[in-house]
């Protein structure tokens, strides 16, 4: 029990260091940020910081692994669940957005995967690709079931991931909307853009009204034409007498 408390305490401290490091990365840029600046931001001595992380690359790696763990857990729960492809995709996108917006500083560091050395980057990219494939499979299932319109699942998935990841760049917690509000709205918007709409209800109201007016006019003209022809036949019959 004591060892578990120590582990949780260390994990919490590492998360605090991650957020401090992300603030330094945003302020100075990744290349100029050093362990001394990160230690100062976290309220630690450089020696204490090295107790938790051996270097800046390890801080970035921790960020990548922490965020990917959340994303893969979300996609795993959605894959095992029931419901439509649209509902499951919406669930994953909402979780992804929360991972980006609820821990904004850490999310910003999460986007810096290319800054990792190759040896550390390769496993991260492999897990990231596995997550992308899972989302792509959900999109493809939706198309196969007729829930989504015909599309290129790979292209659509990358477009969605680009949108949700970029939210960490523009979102500001002090703004007028909460992370939950934005996560719900963006997930709905992205999924609804794929769904098959009813051909009539999807058309503008003005277009439907014009078509209805034209139909009424055609029907009236047809009835008038029929009456005219009937009158001519009756007149011709009277003349024969």
trRosetta pair geometry for C-beta under 8 A, 3 or more apart (Angstrom, degrees):
i j d omega theta_ij theta_ji phi_ij phi_ji
1 4 5.7 -54 -152 32 32 112
1 5 6.7 33 151 -18 64 102
2 5 5.7 -53 -153 34 35 112
2 6 6.5 36 150 -19 66 104
3 6 5.5 -51 -150 35 35 114
3 7 6.4 39 151 -22 66 103
4 7 5.5 -50 -148 34 34 113
4 8 6.4 31 154 -16 65 105
5 8 5.9 -55 -146 39 31 108
5 9 6.2 32 154 -20 65 108
6 9 5.7 -56 -147 37 29 112
6 10 6.2 29 155 -18 65 107
7 10 5.8 -57 -149 38 29 110
7 11 6.3 30 152 -21 64 107
8 11 5.5 -52 -145 35 32 114
8 12 6.4 33 155 -19 64 104
9 12 5.8 -53 -149 36 31 110
9 13 6.4 30 152 -18 64 106
10 13 5.6 -55 -147 37 32 111
10 14 6.3 35 153 -21 66 104
10 52 7.2 178 -165 -117 89 96
11 14 5.7 -52 -148 34 31 112
11 15 6.6 34 151 -20 63 103
12 15 5.6 -52 -152 33 34 113
12 16 6.6 36 149 -19 64 102
13 16 5.5 -50 -152 34 37 113
13 17 6.4 37 150 -19 66 103
13 52 6.4 -129 117 -102 109 142
14 17 5.5 -51 -149 36 35 113
14 18 6.4 43 149 -26 64 102
14 52 5.4 -178 -95 -172 82 122
14 53 7.4 121 -134 -51 94 99
14 62 6.3 -116 168 -175 119 153
15 18 5.4 -47 -150 30 34 117
15 19 6.7 32 153 -16 64 101
15 66 7.6 142 -103 -138 88 159
15 106 7.6 -31 -158 -79 77 142
16 19 5.9 -54 -152 35 33 108
16 20 6.5 32 150 -17 65 106
16 42 6.5 112 129 -145 92 100
17 20 5.6 -55 -148 39 34 112
17 21 6.1 37 152 -22 67 106
17 38 7.1 56 -172 163 87 109
17 42 4.9 15 -115 -117 68 150
17 44 7.4 -8 -103 -1 105 143
17 49 6.8 142 -137 -135 131 86
17 52 5.8 153 -9 103 165 152
17 53 6.8 -173 131 -9 148 125
17 59 6.9 -112 130 -123 105 112
18 21 5.7 -55 -147 36 29 111
18 22 6.3 30 154 -21 64 105
18 59 6.3 170 -106 -167 67 90
18 62 6.1 -124 -88 104 119 117
18 63 5.5 150 -151 -81 120 91
18 66 7.3 -20 -116 20 170 158
18 105 7.7 140 127 111 75 103
18 106 5.3 36 136 -105 117 102
18 109 6.8 -139 -176 49 89 158
19 22 5.6 -50 -146 33 32 113
19 23 6.7 36 153 -21 62 101
19 103 7.2 -106 -91 -167 104 93
19 105 4.5 85 -148 81 71 137
19 106 5.9 -51 -84 -50 69 89
20 23 5.8 -53 -155 31 33 112
20 24 6.7 30 149 -16 64 104
20 38 6.1 111 117 -165 101 71
20 41 4.1 154 -177 116 101 104
20 42 3.8 169 68 -74 171 79
20 43 7.8 -130 -105 6 153 73
21 24 5.6 -56 -153 37 36 111
21 25 6.3 40 149 -24 68 104
21 33 7.3 106 -164 159 74 142
21 38 4.6 13 -100 -133 80 120
21 41 7.3 155 -70 75 34 136
21 42 7.4 1 -43 -52 71 117
21 56 7.5 160 -153 -137 128 77
21 59 4.8 -153 -143 169 175 146
21 63 8.0 -126 83 -52 127 128
21 109 6.7 52 105 -90 100 149
22 25 5.4 -48 -145 33 35 115
22 26 6.4 34 155 -18 65 104
22 63 7.3 125 -70 -108 109 144
22 105 3.5 134 93 165 133 87
22 106 5.5 -125 -42 -76 155 34
22 108 5.3 120 -168 64 113 105
22 109 4.3 -101 -100 -33 98 114
23 26 5.9 -55 -150 37 30 109
23 27 6.2 23 154 -15 65 112
23 41 5.9 -179 76 -171 116 143
23 105 5.5 -27 -53 -136 73 134
24 27 5.7 -62 -143 42 31 107
24 28 5.7 -13 174 18 71 114
24 33 4.6 115 133 -134 106 124
24 37 5.0 135 -148 128 137 110
24 38 5.3 -117 20 -87 160 67
24 41 5.1 -135 -55 -19 109 157
25 28 7.0 -72 -126 55 17 80
25 29 7.0 -20 -170 168 53 10
25 30 5.1 19 -147 -85 99 67
25 33 5.3 -66 -88 -18 55 160
25 108 6.8 171 90 117 122 112
25 109 5.8 116 34 -91 160 90
25 112 7.1 -100 -174 -34 147 158
26 105 7.2 -100 -14 -133 133 81
26 108 5.9 13 -71 135 111 160
27 33 8.0 102 64 -86 81 109
28 32 4.4 -124 158 91 104 110
28 33 4.7 136 76 -70 124 78
28 37 6.5 4 -9 155 158 166
29 32 4.8 63 68 21 98 103
29 33 6.7 -167 83 -22 45 90
30 33 6.0 -56 -144 24 28 113
30 112 5.7 153 -87 -146 150 147
30 115 5.3 -82 156 -116 154 159
33 37 5.6 -118 -152 73 68 135
33 38 6.5 73 171 -53 105 95
33 56 6.9 137 105 -128 95 137
34 37 5.2 98 56 11 71 99
34 38 7.1 -133 103 -3 38 92
34 56 7.1 -92 -140 -58 36 131
35 38 5.5 -56 -145 40 35 113
35 39 6.1 40 156 -24 68 104
35 46 6.0 83 127 -140 104 96
35 49 5.9 161 -177 109 98 141
35 50 7.2 41 -177 -67 144 86
35 55 6.7 -82 -68 -138 127 51
35 56 6.1 -125 -63 -54 80 86
36 39 5.8 -52 -147 34 29 112
36 40 6.5 29 154 -18 62 106
36 46 5.6 -26 -101 -85 66 121
37 40 5.8 -54 -149 36 32 112
37 41 6.4 31 153 -18 65 107
38 41 5.7 -56 -148 37 32 111
38 42 6.2 20 156 -10 66 112
38 49 6.4 120 101 -148 100 150
38 56 7.2 164 -20 -101 149 87
38 59 7.0 -106 -155 -70 161 169
39 42 5.9 -65 -144 45 28 104
39 44 4.7 -96 -157 81 80 88
39 45 6.3 -13 175 146 132 15
39 46 4.7 -118 -23 -84 170 52
39 48 7.1 124 -143 64 111 87
39 49 4.1 -102 -94 -33 99 142
40 43 7.8 38 -179 -69 29 28
42 49 6.6 118 59 -97 140 107
44 48 4.2 -129 -172 86 107 119
44 49 4.8 133 105 -58 134 83
45 48 4.7 94 53 6 79 102
45 49 7.1 -141 92 -8 42 85
46 49 5.5 -54 -149 33 35 115
46 50 6.6 33 155 -18 67 103
47 50 5.9 -56 -153 34 32 109
47 51 7.1 45 145 -31 61 96
48 51 5.4 -40 -161 13 41 120
48 52 7.6 24 151 -6 64 99
49 52 6.2 -66 -166 39 40 100
49 53 6.5 -37 164 47 77 92
50 53 6.9 -84 -124 75 34 52
50 54 6.5 50 -155 -120 78 37
53 56 7.9 78 138 -81 130 19
53 58 4.4 173 -162 94 92 119
53 59 5.0 34 -158 -62 164 80
53 62 7.0 -91 -102 -15 118 139
54 58 5.0 98 45 -20 79 152
55 58 5.3 105 56 5 64 100
55 59 7.6 -117 109 -4 41 88
56 59 5.6 -51 -156 31 40 113
56 60 6.6 38 150 -15 69 103
57 60 5.7 -54 -151 38 36 111
57 61 6.2 38 150 -22 68 106
57 116 6.1 106 -152 -134 93 69
57 117 6.0 1 -138 -1 146 101
57 120 6.0 150 168 15 114 165
58 61 5.4 -49 -142 37 35 115
58 62 6.3 42 154 -24 64 101
59 62 5.8 -51 -150 32 30 113
59 63 6.7 33 150 -20 62 104
59 109 7.6 -74 135 -169 93 148
60 63 5.6 -54 -154 33 34 114
60 64 6.5 33 151 -19 67 104
60 109 6.2 -142 -120 176 68 105
60 112 6.1 -87 -140 92 120 112
60 113 7.9 155 166 -107 111 38
60 115 6.2 -117 -141 87 163 110
60 116 5.7 -162 113 -79 130 91
60 120 7.9 93 89 128 104 142
61 64 5.7 -53 -149 35 34 111
61 65 6.2 27 156 -15 68 108
61 116 6.3 101 -75 -121 81 128
61 120 5.1 -85 -90 -174 123 128
61 124 7.1 -132 -135 -61 73 130
62 65 6.0 -58 -143 40 28 107
62 66 6.0 30 158 -23 65 111
63 66 5.9 -57 -144 35 25 111
63 67 6.4 16 163 -10 63 109
63 106 5.6 -168 -137 -163 101 83
63 109 4.3 -69 -167 111 169 119
63 110 5.3 -137 150 -75 104 65
64 67 6.3 -65 -150 40 25 102
64 68 6.0 18 160 -13 65 115
64 110 6.1 135 -96 -135 52 68
64 113 5.9 96 -107 -102 129 92
64 116 7.2 -28 -24 -50 152 145
64 124 4.6 -10 151 -135 144 134
65 68 5.9 -59 -140 43 27 108
65 69 6.2 37 157 -30 63 105
65 124 7.1 -97 -66 -104 68 95
66 69 5.9 -52 -153 25 25 114
66 70 7.2 23 151 -14 58 103
66 106 7.1 -61 90 180 134 134
67 70 5.8 -56 -159 34 37 110
67 71 6.4 30 149 -16 70 108
67 99 5.6 112 -151 171 86 122
67 106 6.9 171 -63 140 109 106
67 107 6.9 118 -107 -108 138 61
67 110 4.4 28 -3 -116 164 138
68 71 5.5 -55 -144 40 38 110
68 72 5.9 32 160 -16 72 108
68 124 6.9 -166 -32 -150 154 76
68 127 5.0 66 174 124 146 129
68 128 6.4 -89 -110 -74 123 69
68 131 6.8 -131 -148 -37 87 142
69 72 6.2 -56 -141 40 25 105
69 73 6.2 28 157 -21 61 110
70 73 5.8 -58 -148 36 27 112
70 74 6.5 27 154 -20 63 107
70 95 7.1 -163 155 163 93 104
70 99 4.8 155 106 -105 139 125
71 74 5.7 -54 -151 34 31 112
71 75 6.5 22 156 -12 66 106
71 92 8.0 63 -162 -168 72 91
71 95 7.1 147 -117 118 51 108
71 96 5.9 48 -117 -102 99 83
71 99 6.1 -66 -64 -5 83 171
71 131 5.2 23 128 -134 120 146
72 75 5.9 -54 -142 41 33 106
72 76 6.1 39 155 -24 65 107
72 127 6.7 -63 -59 -176 137 103
72 130 7.1 25 -110 100 114 113
72 131 5.7 -99 -81 -85 76 102
72 134 8.0 123 -128 8 65 156
73 76 5.7 -55 -147 35 29 114
73 77 6.5 27 156 -17 63 105
74 77 6.0 -56 -151 35 29 107
74 78 6.4 24 154 -15 64 109
74 91 7.2 -170 -180 135 96 85
74 92 5.3 129 134 -128 108 66
74 95 3.6 175 -130 109 149 160
74 96 6.9 -156 80 -50 158 67
74 99 7.9 -115 -18 -35 144 126
75 78 5.6 -54 -145 40 35 111
75 79 6.1 38 155 -23 67 107
75 92 5.2 49 -92 -124 71 126
75 131 6.0 163 -2 -140 155 76
75 134 4.5 82 169 120 140 147
75 135 6.8 -84 -117 -57 130 75
76 79 5.8 -54 -145 35 29 111
76 80 6.4 20 159 -11 63 109
77 80 6.0 -62 -147 42 29 105
77 81 6.2 34 154 -31 64 112
77 91 7.7 -111 99 140 101 132
78 81 5.6 -56 -147 28 31 117
78 88 4.3 123 -180 -165 103 89
78 89 7.6 120 174 -65 146 26
78 91 4.8 166 -101 85 116 123
78 92 4.9 -69 -10 -55 163 98
78 138 7.4 -5 129 -93 126 141
79 88 7.2 100 -74 -173 35 136
79 134 6.5 -77 -63 -161 130 114
79 138 7.8 -111 -90 -73 79 103
81 88 6.2 171 73 -105 110 104
81 91 7.6 4 50 53 153 169
83 87 3.9 -90 163 81 126 138
83 88 5.6 150 89 -49 111 85
84 87 4.7 99 54 5 80 99
84 88 7.0 -151 93 -2 44 86
84 142 7.7 68 161 -111 88 90
84 145 7.7 -169 -154 110 84 153
84 147 5.9 142 -180 -109 116 151
85 88 5.9 -59 -146 41 32 108
85 89 6.0 31 157 -19 67 110
85 138 5.6 155 -162 -175 92 75
85 139 7.6 134 166 -100 125 18
85 141 4.7 -179 -102 101 134 101
85 142 3.5 -157 107 -76 143 83
85 145 6.0 161 -6 34 128 137
85 147 5.2 169 51 52 110 151
85 148 7.1 -79 97 -18 131 109
86 89 5.9 -56 -143 39 27 109
86 90 6.2 29 157 -20 63 109
86 142 6.1 100 -56 -122 68 127
86 147 5.3 -141 -33 167 104 134
86 148 7.4 157 -75 -58 93 91
86 191 5.3 110 -159 178 84 122
86 194 7.5 -174 -107 79 94 111
86 195 6.2 33 -104 -85 139 108
87 90 5.7 -55 -147 36 28 113
87 91 6.4 34 152 -25 63 105
88 91 5.5 -49 -150 30 33 116
88 92 6.7 29 154 -16 64 103
88 138 5.8 -140 101 -137 110 126
89 92 5.9 -56 -151 36 34 108
89 93 6.3 29 154 -16 67 108
89 135 7.1 91 -131 -149 89 78
89 138 4.7 155 -80 141 95 135
89 139 6.8 88 -105 -70 142 64
89 142 6.8 -28 -22 -46 140 139
89 191 5.5 146 98 -107 113 112
89 194 8.0 -24 100 47 161 150
90 93 5.9 -57 -144 40 30 109
90 94 6.2 33 156 -22 65 108
90 187 4.8 98 -157 158 73 112
90 188 6.8 40 -135 -82 121 49
90 191 4.7 -40 -75 -35 92 159
91 94 5.9 -56 -149 34 26 111
91 95 6.6 24 154 -16 62 107
92 95 5.7 -56 -150 37 33 110
92 96 6.3 35 151 -22 66 105
92 134 7.9 -168 -132 118 158 110
92 135 6.4 -164 118 -100 150 94
92 138 7.1 -176 17 -10 146 169
93 96 5.5 -51 -146 35 34 115
93 97 6.4 34 155 -19 65 104
93 160 6.6 -78 -108 175 122 122
93 164 6.1 -145 -156 -78 83 144
93 183 8.0 163 126 -170 73 78
93 186 7.2 -136 151 112 116 90
93 187 4.1 151 98 -119 113 92
93 190 5.9 -159 -155 67 163 139
93 191 6.9 -159 22 -45 149 102
94 97 5.8 -54 -150 36 30 111
94 98 6.6 31 151 -18 63 104
94 183 4.9 85 -151 159 70 106
94 184 6.5 31 -121 -87 115 49
94 187 4.3 -25 -64 -55 79 160
95 98 5.7 -54 -149 36 33 111
95 99 6.5 37 151 -22 65 103
96 99 5.6 -53 -153 32 32 113
96 100 6.6 28 150 -15 64 105
96 161 7.9 -93 178 -121 157 68
96 164 4.9 38 118 154 121 151
97 100 5.6 -55 -150 38 35 110
97 101 5.8 6 162 -1 71 116
97 164 5.3 -103 -76 -148 78 104
97 167 6.2 12 -136 58 87 163
97 179 7.4 169 140 180 92 86
97 182 6.7 -153 171 112 131 88
97 183 3.8 164 98 -119 130 86
97 186 5.8 144 -97 67 150 131
97 187 6.5 -117 -2 -50 138 98
98 101 6.2 -67 -128 50 28 93
98 102 5.1 19 -180 -17 71 120
98 179 6.3 99 -119 146 63 119
98 180 7.6 27 -96 -91 102 60
98 183 5.3 21 -55 -101 76 156
99 102 7.0 -35 -103 35 15 102
99 103 7.2 -32 -171 35 46 103
99 107 6.7 134 133 -98 66 109
100 104 7.5 38 154 -110 56 56
100 107 4.4 103 -148 -146 52 148
100 110 7.7 -120 -108 59 70 141
100 164 6.3 177 -11 160 150 80
100 165 6.6 -167 -101 -124 138 36
100 167 5.3 91 120 77 145 106
100 168 4.4 -116 -172 -60 101 100
100 171 7.5 116 129 16 101 145
101 104 6.3 6 -152 -79 37 86
101 107 7.1 9 -49 -20 25 165
101 167 6.2 -47 -65 130 102 120
101 168 7.0 -141 -74 -90 54 67
101 171 5.3 -67 -119 134 98 170
101 179 3.7 164 123 -135 126 113
101 182 6.4 154 -99 74 167 128
101 183 6.6 -138 32 -58 140 102
102 179 5.5 152 -70 130 66 168
103 106 4.2 -13 141 40 113 118
103 107 5.8 135 90 -30 74 90
104 107 5.5 -55 -144 33 30 114
104 108 6.6 35 157 -24 64 100
104 168 6.2 162 -148 -147 69 82
104 171 6.5 -137 -115 90 121 110
104 173 6.6 -124 -19 -40 146 106
105 108 5.9 -50 -156 26 32 112
105 109 7.1 27 150 -11 62 103
106 109 5.7 -57 -156 38 39 110
106 110 6.4 50 145 -32 68 102
107 110 5.1 -46 -151 24 38 122
107 111 7.2 40 153 -23 63 96
107 168 4.0 -144 125 -119 121 138
108 111 6.1 -52 -164 23 35 110
108 112 7.7 34 143 -23 60 104
108 168 5.5 -171 -73 153 61 119
108 169 7.5 112 -112 -86 90 57
109 112 5.7 -55 -163 22 46 117
110 113 7.5 2 170 -50 48 89
110 168 7.5 -177 53 -69 108 176
111 165 6.2 125 -101 178 108 109
111 168 6.5 -171 -33 74 128 139
111 169 7.8 9 -16 -58 172 96
112 115 4.5 -11 164 12 99 123
112 116 7.8 121 124 -30 78 79
113 116 6.0 -37 -171 7 51 114
113 121 6.3 112 168 -137 83 94
113 124 5.8 -162 -145 122 114 136
113 125 6.9 129 161 -73 136 80
113 128 7.2 -6 -112 -44 168 157
114 121 7.3 49 -124 -130 30 140
116 120 4.5 -114 177 93 116 108
116 121 4.0 154 90 -71 111 87
116 124 6.6 82 44 23 165 146
117 120 5.2 75 62 20 81 101
117 121 6.5 -157 90 -14 32 98
118 121 5.5 -59 -130 39 27 112
118 122 6.2 38 170 -35 65 100
119 122 6.7 -41 -148 14 20 111
120 123 7.2 -63 -169 35 37 98
120 124 6.9 27 147 -11 68 117
121 124 5.7 -70 -156 43 39 112
121 125 5.9 35 156 -21 77 109
122 125 5.9 -57 -144 36 28 108
122 126 6.5 32 156 -23 63 105
123 126 5.5 -52 -149 32 35 116
123 127 6.6 30 155 -14 66 103
124 127 6.0 -59 -154 38 32 106
124 128 6.2 32 149 -19 67 109
125 128 5.4 -53 -142 39 34 115
125 129 6.1 39 155 -22 67 104
126 129 5.8 -52 -148 34 28 111
126 130 6.6 32 150 -22 61 103
127 130 5.5 -48 -149 31 36 115
127 131 6.7 38 151 -19 64 101
128 131 5.7 -53 -155 34 34 113
128 132 6.5 33 149 -18 66 105
129 132 5.5 -52 -147 37 36 113
129 133 6.3 39 153 -22 67 103
130 133 5.7 -50 -148 34 31 112
130 134 6.7 35 151 -22 62 103
131 134 5.7 -53 -153 30 32 113
131 135 6.8 28 152 -13 64 103
132 135 5.8 -56 -153 38 35 109
132 136 6.2 37 150 -22 67 107
132 157 6.1 114 -168 144 82 130
132 158 7.5 30 -152 -80 124 70
132 161 6.6 -26 -111 -58 96 157
133 136 5.4 -53 -145 37 33 115
133 137 6.3 39 153 -24 65 102
134 137 5.7 -51 -152 31 30 113
134 138 6.9 33 149 -20 61 100
135 138 5.6 -50 -154 31 37 113
135 139 6.6 36 150 -17 67 102
135 157 4.9 133 110 -141 109 115
135 160 7.2 -147 166 79 139 132
135 161 7.2 137 76 -60 164 107
136 139 5.7 -53 -153 35 35 111
136 140 6.3 34 150 -18 67 107
136 153 4.8 101 -165 143 79 110
136 154 5.7 18 -129 -89 131 54
136 157 4.4 -62 -82 -38 75 160
137 140 5.6 -54 -145 39 33 112
137 141 6.3 37 154 -22 65 104
137 153 7.8 79 -68 169 18 148
138 141 5.7 -52 -148 34 31 112
138 142 6.5 33 153 -21 63 104
139 142 5.7 -55 -154 33 32 113
139 143 6.7 32 150 -18 65 103
139 148 6.6 -42 -163 41 67 173
139 151 7.2 -76 169 82 116 120
139 153 4.1 153 96 -137 117 94
139 156 5.4 164 -157 88 155 128
139 157 5.7 -133 -4 -62 146 94
139 194 7.0 -112 -138 -143 92 156
140 143 5.7 -52 -150 35 35 111
140 144 6.3 34 152 -19 67 107
140 153 4.4 -27 -61 -73 83 160
141 144 5.6 -55 -145 38 33 111
141 145 6.2 22 158 -11 67 111
142 145 6.0 -62 -143 43 28 104
142 147 4.3 -82 -160 72 81 112
142 148 3.8 61 127 -7 110 116
142 194 6.5 47 120 136 146 131
143 146 7.8 41 178 -68 29 22
143 147 7.6 -78 -59 56 21 72
143 148 4.8 -55 -73 76 60 105
143 149 7.4 -25 -117 96 84 21
143 150 6.4 85 -150 -110 115 39
143 151 6.4 -137 -89 37 130 81
143 153 6.8 -114 -3 -67 137 104
146 196 6.5 -43 170 6 68 151
147 194 7.9 36 120 120 83 101
147 195 6.4 -54 163 -125 71 76
147 196 6.8 -167 170 10 21 99
148 151 6.6 -63 146 16 115 119
148 194 4.1 -23 -133 155 110 103
148 195 6.1 -69 -102 -94 57 35
148 196 6.6 149 -160 -31 10 83
149 194 6.6 -154 29 -176 79 53
149 195 7.4 58 -16 124 85 15
149 196 5.1 133 -65 -86 76 76
151 155 7.3 -128 165 67 93 103
151 156 5.0 52 142 -47 134 135
151 194 6.7 -79 0 -135 154 93
152 155 4.0 47 93 19 117 114
152 156 6.3 159 80 -15 61 87
153 156 5.7 -58 -139 42 30 110
153 157 6.0 32 162 -23 66 109
154 157 6.0 -56 -147 35 25 110
154 158 6.5 21 158 -14 62 107
155 158 6.0 -59 -150 38 29 107
155 159 6.4 29 154 -20 64 108
156 159 5.7 -57 -150 35 31 113
156 160 6.4 29 154 -18 65 106
156 194 6.7 77 -166 -97 143 118
157 160 5.8 -56 -150 36 31 110
157 161 6.3 28 155 -16 66 107
158 161 5.7 -53 -142 40 33 110
158 162 6.2 39 155 -24 64 104
159 162 5.7 -52 -150 33 29 114
159 163 6.6 29 152 -19 62 105
160 163 5.7 -56 -153 34 33 111
160 164 6.4 19 157 -10 68 107
160 190 5.1 94 -125 -168 102 136
161 164 6.1 -57 -141 42 32 101
161 165 5.9 28 162 -16 67 112
162 165 6.1 -59 -140 41 24 107
162 166 6.1 21 163 -20 62 114
163 166 6.1 -62 -146 36 23 108
163 167 7.2 41 151 -39 58 94
163 186 6.9 -179 140 -170 116 118
163 190 6.5 176 77 -90 150 125
164 167 5.8 -34 -163 2 38 119
164 186 6.8 135 -97 138 79 138
164 190 7.7 -30 -52 -48 100 161
165 168 6.5 -43 178 14 48 109
166 169 5.3 -42 -169 23 62 117
166 170 6.9 27 147 0 83 103
167 170 6.5 -74 -147 49 37 88
167 171 5.2 36 165 -32 78 117
167 182 6.9 144 -158 148 134 131
167 186 6.9 -45 -80 -78 142 171
168 171 6.4 -43 -115 29 23 110
171 175 7.3 -116 -166 17 58 137
171 179 7.3 61 -176 -103 145 82
171 182 6.7 150 -114 112 121 175
172 175 4.5 106 77 -33 91 104
173 179 7.5 -23 -110 -46 81 100
177 181 4.5 -121 -172 86 97 132
177 182 5.3 110 125 -52 125 92
178 181 4.6 101 54 4 79 101
178 182 7.1 -151 93 -1 43 86
179 182 5.8 -58 -147 42 33 107
179 183 6.0 36 155 -23 68 109
180 183 5.7 -54 -141 37 29 112
180 184 6.2 27 160 -16 64 107
181 184 6.1 -58 -148 37 25 107
181 185 6.2 18 158 -14 63 113
182 185 5.9 -59 -141 41 29 107
182 186 5.9 22 164 -14 68 112
183 186 6.3 -59 -139 40 23 103
183 187 6.1 21 163 -17 61 112
184 187 6.1 -61 -145 38 24 108
184 188 6.3 22 158 -16 62 110
185 188 5.9 -58 -149 38 27 110
185 189 6.2 27 155 -21 64 110
186 189 5.6 -54 -144 37 32 113
186 190 6.2 27 160 -17 67 107
187 190 6.1 -57 -145 38 27 107
187 191 6.2 16 161 -9 64 112
188 191 6.2 -65 -144 44 25 102
188 192 5.7 21 163 -17 66 116
189 192 6.1 -58 -138 40 22 107
189 193 6.5 30 158 -28 58 107
190 193 5.9 -54 -157 24 27 116
190 194 7.6 18 150 -13 57 104
191 194 6.0 -62 -164 32 40 108
191 195 6.8 45 146 -36 71 103
192 195 5.5 -44 -147 15 43 119
197 201 6.5 -128 171 83 97 92
197 202 3.6 102 122 -78 132 125
198 201 4.1 50 73 28 116 107
198 202 6.0 173 72 -20 53 90
199 202 6.1 -60 -140 34 19 111
199 203 7.1 24 158 -29 56 103
200 203 6.1 -56 -162 19 33 110
200 208 6.6 79 -173 -106 85 121
203 207 4.8 -97 161 78 112 131
203 208 5.6 131 94 -52 115 92
204 207 4.6 94 66 1 86 104
204 208 7.3 -158 95 -5 47 84
205 208 5.7 -57 -152 37 37 109
205 209 6.2 37 152 -21 70 107
206 209 5.6 -54 -147 36 32 113
206 210 6.4 33 155 -20 65 105
207 210 5.9 -53 -150 34 30 110
207 211 6.5 28 154 -17 63 107
208 211 5.8 -57 -151 37 31 111
208 212 6.3 31 152 -20 66 106
209 212 5.7 -55 -148 35 31 111
209 213 6.4 32 154 -20 65 105
210 213 5.7 -54 -149 35 31 112
210 214 6.4 32 153 -19 65 105
211 214 5.7 -54 -149 36 32 112
211 215 6.4 35 152 -22 65 104
212 215 5.6 -53 -150 33 32 113
212 216 6.6 33 152 -18 65 102
213 216 5.8 -53 -151 34 32 110
213 217 6.4 31 152 -18 65 107
214 217 5.6 -56 -149 37 33 112
214 218 6.3 34 153 -21 67 104
215 218 5.7 -52 -147 35 32 110
215 219 6.4 31 154 -18 65 105
216 219 5.8 -56 -149 37 31 110
216 220 6.3 30 154 -19 66 107
217 220 5.8 -54 -147 36 31 110
217 221 6.3 30 155 -18 65 107
218 221 5.8 -56 -148 38 30 111
218 222 6.3 32 153 -22 65 106
219 222 5.6 -54 -149 34 31 112
219 223 6.5 29 154 -17 65 103
220 223 5.8 -54 -149 36 32 108
220 224 6.3 31 153 -19 66 106
221 224 5.7 -54 -146 37 32 111
221 225 6.2 34 154 -21 65 106
222 225 5.7 -54 -149 36 30 112
222 226 6.4 32 152 -22 64 105
223 226 5.6 -53 -150 33 33 113
223 227 6.5 32 153 -18 66 103
224 227 5.8 -54 -151 35 33 109
224 228 6.4 35 152 -21 66 105
225 228 5.7 -53 -149 34 33 113
225 229 6.4 31 156 -17 66 105
226 229 5.9 -55 -150 36 31 109
226 230 6.4 31 152 -19 65 107
227 230 5.6 -56 -148 37 33 111
227 231 6.4 35 153 -21 66 104
228 231 5.8 -54 -151 34 31 111
228 232 6.6 29 153 -18 65 104
229 232 5.8 -53 -149 34 34 110
229 233 6.5 33 153 -20 65 104
230 233 5.8 -54 -149 35 33 110
230 234 6.4 33 152 -20 66 105
231 234 5.7 -55 -148 35 33 110
231 235 6.4 33 154 -19 67 105
232 235 5.7 -53 -147 36 33 111
232 236 6.3 33 155 -19 65 107
233 236 5.8 -55 -149 37 31 112
233 237 6.5 34 152 -22 63 106
234 237 5.7 -54 -151 33 32 113
234 238 6.6 32 152 -19 65 104
235 238 5.8 -54 -151 34 33 110
235 239 6.6 32 153 -20 65 105
236 239 5.8 -54 -150 33 34 112
236 240 6.8 38 152 -27 63 102
237 240 5.9 -52 -157 24 34 114
237 241 7.7 39 149 -25 61 93
238 241 6.1 -46 -165 17 41 110
